[in-house]
Protein backbone atom coordinates (compact mmCIF):
# COMPACT_ATOMS: atom_id res chain seq x y z
CA UNK A 1 0.00 0.00 0.00
CA UNK A 2 1.22 3.49 -0.82
CA UNK A 3 2.76 5.33 2.12
CA UNK A 4 0.12 8.03 1.54
CA UNK A 5 -2.76 5.59 2.11
CA UNK A 6 -3.12 3.28 5.08
CA UNK A 7 -5.59 0.39 5.07
CA UNK A 8 -8.37 2.42 6.67
CA UNK A 9 -8.05 5.26 4.14
CA UNK A 10 -7.89 2.78 1.27
CA UNK A 11 -11.10 1.05 2.37
CA UNK A 12 -12.83 4.42 2.71
CA UNK A 13 -11.87 5.33 -0.85
CA UNK A 14 -13.06 1.97 -2.18
CA UNK A 15 -16.41 2.45 -0.45
CA UNK A 16 -16.72 5.95 -1.93
CA UNK A 17 -15.91 4.61 -5.40
CA UNK A 18 -18.55 1.90 -5.01
CA UNK A 19 -21.18 4.38 -3.85
CA UNK A 20 -20.32 6.74 -6.70
CA UNK A 21 -20.81 3.85 -9.10
CA UNK A 22 -24.23 3.05 -7.64
CA UNK A 23 -25.32 6.68 -8.00
CA UNK A 24 -24.23 6.63 -11.64
CA UNK A 25 -26.22 3.45 -12.31
CA UNK A 26 -29.30 4.84 -10.57
CA UNK A 27 -29.20 7.99 -12.70
CA UNK A 28 -28.72 5.98 -15.89
CA UNK A 29 -31.83 3.94 -15.05
CA UNK A 30 -33.99 7.02 -14.52
CA UNK A 31 -32.81 8.84 -17.64
CA UNK A 32 -29.80 10.97 -18.50
CA UNK A 33 -29.73 14.65 -19.42
CA UNK A 34 -26.41 15.88 -20.75
CA UNK A 35 -25.07 19.41 -20.94
CA UNK A 36 -22.17 20.60 -23.06
CA UNK A 37 -19.22 22.22 -21.29
CA UNK A 38 -17.10 25.01 -22.73
CA UNK A 39 -14.59 22.49 -24.06
CA UNK A 40 -17.36 20.72 -25.99
CA UNK A 41 -17.45 17.62 -23.80
CA UNK A 42 -20.69 16.42 -22.17
CA UNK A 43 -21.45 16.51 -18.46
CA UNK A 44 -24.37 15.03 -16.55
CA UNK A 45 -25.80 15.09 -13.05
CA UNK A 46 -24.13 11.71 -12.57
CA UNK A 47 -20.70 13.31 -13.13
CA UNK A 48 -21.44 15.93 -10.50
CA UNK A 49 -22.95 13.68 -7.85
CA UNK A 50 -20.30 10.99 -8.21
CA UNK A 51 -17.49 13.54 -8.05
CA UNK A 52 -18.99 15.04 -4.87
CA UNK A 53 -18.92 11.61 -3.21
CA UNK A 54 -15.26 11.08 -4.11
CA UNK A 55 -14.14 14.57 -3.09
CA UNK A 56 -15.84 14.21 0.29
CA UNK A 57 -14.05 10.90 0.92
CA UNK A 58 -10.68 12.35 -0.11
CA UNK A 59 -11.18 15.40 2.10
CA UNK A 60 -12.09 13.22 5.07
CA UNK A 61 -9.21 10.77 4.62
CA UNK A 62 -6.38 12.57 2.82
CA UNK A 63 -7.01 16.29 3.26
CA UNK A 64 -3.28 17.08 3.07
CA UNK A 65 -3.07 15.94 -0.57
CA UNK A 66 -4.43 18.30 -3.28
CA UNK A 67 -7.10 16.94 -5.62
CA UNK A 68 -7.46 17.66 -9.33
CA UNK A 69 -11.01 16.69 -10.32
CA UNK A 70 -12.56 17.07 -13.76
CA UNK A 71 -15.70 19.00 -12.87
CA UNK A 72 -13.88 21.14 -10.30
CA UNK A 73 -11.41 22.17 -12.99
CA UNK A 74 -14.29 22.92 -15.37
CA UNK A 75 -15.71 25.22 -12.69
CA UNK A 76 -12.40 27.12 -12.55
CA UNK A 77 -10.99 25.58 -9.35
CA UNK A 78 -7.31 25.02 -10.13
CA UNK A 79 -5.43 24.12 -6.94
CA UNK A 80 -1.70 24.41 -6.37
CA UNK A 81 -0.05 21.00 -6.52
CA UNK A 82 3.25 19.59 -5.31
CA UNK A 83 4.95 16.21 -5.51
CA UNK A 84 1.79 14.36 -4.47
CA UNK A 85 -1.76 14.93 -5.70
CA UNK A 86 -4.86 12.99 -6.64
CA UNK A 87 -6.46 12.98 -10.07
CA UNK A 88 -10.19 12.21 -10.08
CA UNK A 89 -12.51 11.39 -12.95
CA UNK A 90 -15.78 10.34 -11.35
CA UNK A 91 -17.35 9.34 -14.67
CA UNK A 92 -14.93 8.58 -17.47
CA UNK A 93 -16.78 7.65 -20.63
CA UNK A 94 -19.65 10.11 -20.27
CA UNK A 95 -20.54 9.75 -23.95
CA UNK A 96 -20.96 5.99 -23.53
CA UNK A 97 -23.00 6.61 -20.38
CA UNK A 98 -25.31 9.10 -22.09
CA UNK A 99 -25.92 6.72 -25.00
CA UNK A 100 -26.86 3.88 -22.67
CA UNK A 101 -23.56 2.03 -23.03
CA UNK A 102 -21.62 0.17 -20.36
CA UNK A 103 -18.02 1.33 -20.93
CA UNK A 104 -17.77 3.98 -18.23
CA UNK A 105 -15.67 4.03 -15.09
CA UNK A 106 -15.02 5.75 -11.75
CA UNK A 107 -11.35 6.73 -11.30
CA UNK A 108 -8.97 7.87 -8.58
CA UNK A 109 -5.24 8.10 -9.27
CA UNK A 110 -2.44 9.18 -6.92
CA UNK A 111 0.61 10.90 -8.40
CA UNK A 112 4.07 11.10 -6.87
CA UNK A 113 6.90 12.93 -8.61
CA UNK A 114 5.04 13.05 -11.91
CA UNK A 115 4.17 9.34 -12.04
CA UNK A 116 1.05 7.44 -10.96
CA UNK A 117 1.80 5.21 -7.98
CA UNK A 118 -1.72 4.11 -7.07
CA UNK A 119 -5.01 3.82 -8.93
CA UNK A 120 -8.59 2.65 -8.53
CA UNK A 121 -10.75 2.02 -11.60
CA UNK A 122 -14.33 0.82 -11.11
CA UNK A 123 -16.69 -0.20 -13.90
CA UNK A 124 -20.19 -0.12 -12.33
CA UNK A 125 -21.75 -2.15 -15.15
CA UNK A 126 -20.44 -5.63 -14.49
CA UNK A 127 -19.17 -4.57 -11.04
CA UNK A 128 -15.51 -4.79 -12.08
CA UNK A 129 -12.97 -3.25 -9.70
CA UNK A 130 -9.31 -2.77 -10.63
CA UNK A 131 -6.65 -1.60 -8.17
CA UNK A 132 -2.98 -0.94 -8.87
CA UNK A 133 -0.28 -0.06 -6.36
CA UNK A 134 3.36 0.53 -7.31
CA UNK A 135 4.58 -1.53 -4.34
CA UNK A 136 1.88 -4.20 -4.10
CA UNK A 137 0.93 -5.06 -7.67
CA UNK A 138 -2.49 -5.03 -9.28
CA UNK A 139 -5.68 -6.94 -8.60
CA UNK A 140 -9.31 -7.13 -9.63
CA UNK A 141 -12.50 -8.10 -7.85
CA UNK A 142 -16.14 -7.25 -7.24
CA UNK A 143 -17.63 -5.02 -4.53
CA UNK A 144 -20.78 -5.13 -2.42
CA UNK A 145 -21.81 -3.08 0.61
CA UNK A 146 -23.16 -4.76 3.73
CA UNK A 147 -24.21 -2.78 6.82
CA UNK A 148 -22.13 0.20 5.74
CA UNK A 149 -19.00 -1.85 5.14
CA UNK A 150 -17.43 -2.89 1.86
CA UNK A 151 -17.03 -6.55 0.95
CA UNK A 152 -14.60 -7.62 -1.80
CA UNK A 153 -15.38 -10.85 -3.63
CA UNK A 154 -13.61 -12.86 -6.35
CA UNK A 155 -10.33 -11.05 -5.77
CA UNK A 156 -7.44 -12.12 -7.98
CA UNK A 157 -4.08 -10.73 -8.99
CA UNK A 158 -3.54 -9.13 -12.38
CA UNK A 159 -0.59 -9.50 -14.72
CA UNK A 160 -0.06 -8.54 -18.34
CA UNK A 161 0.30 -11.42 -20.77
CA UNK A 162 2.83 -12.50 -23.32
CA UNK A 163 1.35 -12.15 -26.79
CA UNK A 164 -0.35 -15.49 -27.55
CA UNK A 165 1.19 -17.12 -30.64
CA UNK A 166 2.48 -13.75 -31.77
CA UNK A 167 -1.06 -12.47 -32.39
CA UNK A 168 -1.20 -8.93 -31.05
CA UNK A 169 -4.59 -7.63 -29.93
CA UNK A 170 -5.05 -3.89 -29.73
CA UNK A 171 -7.74 -2.02 -27.85
CA UNK A 172 -8.83 1.31 -29.26
CA UNK A 173 -11.21 4.07 -28.29
CA UNK A 174 -14.87 3.48 -29.08
CA UNK A 175 -15.88 7.17 -29.23
CA UNK A 176 -12.57 8.89 -30.12
CA UNK A 177 -10.95 6.68 -32.77
CA UNK A 178 -9.00 8.78 -35.29
CA UNK A 179 -7.08 8.35 -38.55
CA UNK A 180 -3.70 8.47 -36.80
CA UNK A 181 -4.69 5.51 -34.65
CA UNK A 182 -5.91 3.55 -37.66
CA UNK A 183 -2.67 4.28 -39.52
CA UNK A 184 -0.56 3.20 -36.52
CA UNK A 185 -2.49 -0.05 -36.30
CA UNK A 186 -2.00 -0.71 -40.02
CA UNK A 187 1.70 0.18 -39.89
CA UNK A 188 2.18 -2.33 -37.07
CA UNK A 189 0.11 -4.95 -38.88
CA UNK A 190 -2.36 -5.29 -36.04
CA UNK A 191 -5.61 -6.76 -37.32
CA UNK A 192 -7.20 -7.88 -34.05
CA UNK A 193 -8.82 -4.77 -32.56
CA UNK A 194 -11.25 -4.44 -29.67
CA UNK A 195 -13.23 -1.21 -29.37
CA UNK A 196 -13.82 -0.01 -25.82
CA UNK A 197 -14.50 3.22 -24.01
CA UNK A 198 -13.04 4.93 -20.94
CA UNK A 199 -10.09 3.88 -18.77
CA UNK A 200 -11.24 0.26 -18.95
CA UNK A 201 -8.83 -0.05 -21.90
CA UNK A 202 -5.81 0.18 -19.56
CA UNK A 203 -7.40 -2.46 -17.32
CA UNK A 204 -7.95 -4.82 -20.24
CA UNK A 205 -4.20 -4.75 -20.86
CA UNK A 206 -3.53 -5.25 -17.15
CA UNK A 207 -5.88 -8.25 -17.11
CA UNK A 208 -4.20 -9.86 -20.12
CA UNK A 209 -7.24 -9.34 -22.36
CA UNK A 210 -5.31 -7.25 -24.92
CA UNK A 211 -1.73 -6.19 -25.64
CA UNK A 212 -1.53 -2.60 -26.85
CA UNK A 213 -3.52 0.64 -26.62
CA UNK A 214 -2.35 3.48 -28.87
CA UNK A 215 -3.90 6.90 -28.32
CA UNK A 216 -3.18 9.92 -30.50
CA UNK A 217 -6.24 12.03 -29.71
CA UNK A 218 -6.43 14.37 -26.70
CA UNK A 219 -6.97 13.11 -23.18
CA UNK A 220 -6.73 14.81 -19.80
CA UNK A 221 -4.59 13.63 -16.91
CA UNK A 222 -7.63 12.55 -14.88
CA UNK A 223 -8.68 10.33 -17.81
CA UNK A 224 -5.51 8.26 -17.68
CA UNK A 225 -3.87 8.39 -14.22
CA UNK A 226 -5.79 5.61 -12.47
CA UNK A 227 -5.68 3.21 -15.41
CA UNK A 228 -1.99 4.01 -15.97
CA UNK A 229 -1.29 3.04 -12.35
CA UNK A 230 -3.20 -0.23 -12.66
CA UNK A 231 -1.41 -1.19 -15.88
CA UNK A 232 2.07 -0.42 -14.57
CA UNK A 233 1.38 -2.32 -11.33
CA UNK A 234 0.41 -5.33 -13.48
CA UNK A 235 3.72 -5.18 -15.37
CA UNK A 236 2.81 -2.96 -18.31
CA UNK A 237 3.95 0.50 -19.32
CA UNK A 238 2.73 3.83 -20.69
CA UNK A 239 5.02 6.09 -22.71
CA UNK A 240 4.73 8.98 -25.11
CA UNK A 241 4.37 8.14 -28.80
CA UNK A 242 8.16 8.16 -29.29
CA UNK A 243 8.90 6.28 -26.07
CA UNK A 244 9.43 9.30 -23.82
CA UNK A 245 8.22 9.26 -20.19
CA UNK A 246 4.51 9.95 -19.79
CA UNK A 247 4.29 12.38 -16.87
CA UNK A 248 1.61 14.09 -14.79
CA UNK A 249 1.25 17.50 -13.19
CA UNK A 250 1.24 19.56 -16.41
CA UNK A 251 -0.49 22.49 -14.76
CA UNK A 252 1.34 25.41 -16.35
CA UNK A 253 0.52 24.96 -20.04
CA UNK A 254 -2.07 26.48 -22.37
CA UNK A 255 -4.60 23.80 -21.43
CA UNK A 256 -3.73 22.64 -17.90
CA UNK A 257 -3.38 18.88 -17.48
CA UNK A 258 -3.80 18.10 -21.20
CA UNK A 259 -1.97 14.92 -22.21
CA UNK A 260 0.05 14.26 -25.36
CA UNK A 261 -0.50 11.05 -27.29
CA UNK A 262 0.68 7.80 -25.72
CA UNK A 263 1.23 4.09 -26.18
CA UNK A 264 0.03 1.80 -23.39
CA UNK A 265 1.58 -1.66 -23.57
CA UNK A 266 1.14 -5.02 -21.97
CA UNK A 267 3.91 -7.55 -21.51
CA UNK A 268 4.34 -8.71 -25.08
CA UNK A 269 4.66 -5.44 -27.02
CA UNK A 270 7.37 -2.86 -26.48
C-alpha positions, 0 to 999 in steps of 0.5 A: 500500500502506498505510504500516503494511504493506510488500510483504513483510508484505502477502504474508505476510498473503495467504499466511496468509489462503489457508492459513486458507481451506484449513483451513476447506475441509478441515474442511468436507469432514470434517464440521463440529461447531458449538458455541453461544457465550454470544451465541448465535452458532455457533463451530466448530473451523474458526473457531479454527484459521483465527483462530490462523493469522491471529493468528500471521501478524499477530504475526510481521509487525505485532506493534506493531498491536493485533488485535481477533479474534472468538474472542479477544474471545469468550474475554474478551481485550479489548486496548487499541486506539489509532488503528491496529488490525486487525479479524479474522474468520477465518470470517465466515458460520459458519452458511452454513459449518455448513449446507454452504453456500459463502458464507463468508469469511476477513477482515482489516481495518486501521483508522486513525482510526476508518475502514478503510484496508485489507482482505482478504476471501477466499472459499475456495469459488471461490477468490475474493480481494478486496483494498482499499487506501485509496491503491491501489484495489481488486482481485480474483484467485485464489490458489495456493501453490507451494513455500511461496510465494503465486501470484496469478492472474487479477488485475484491478482492481475498480470499482463500477458505474453502475446499469444502465438504472436497475435497482437490484440489492440484495444482502441477508443470506441468514441474517439478513434481517429485516422492516426490511430488507424494508420498506426495499427495498419503500420504495425500490422495489427488486425485484431482490434477491440473497441472499448470506451473509458479507462477500462482499456488500460485495465484490459491490458492489465488483465491480459485481455489485450496487448496494446492501446495506442492513443493519438487524440487528446486526453486529460490527466484525470482520464488516464492516471488511475488506469496508468497506475493499474497497468504499470502495477500489473507489469505494463507501461505507458510512454509517449508516442516516441517512447518518452516518459509519460508524466503528470502535473502539467499544470502550467501549459495552455490547457492545464493537465492536457496529455500528449499522445501515448502508447500503453503496452502489456507484456508482449509489445514494447 
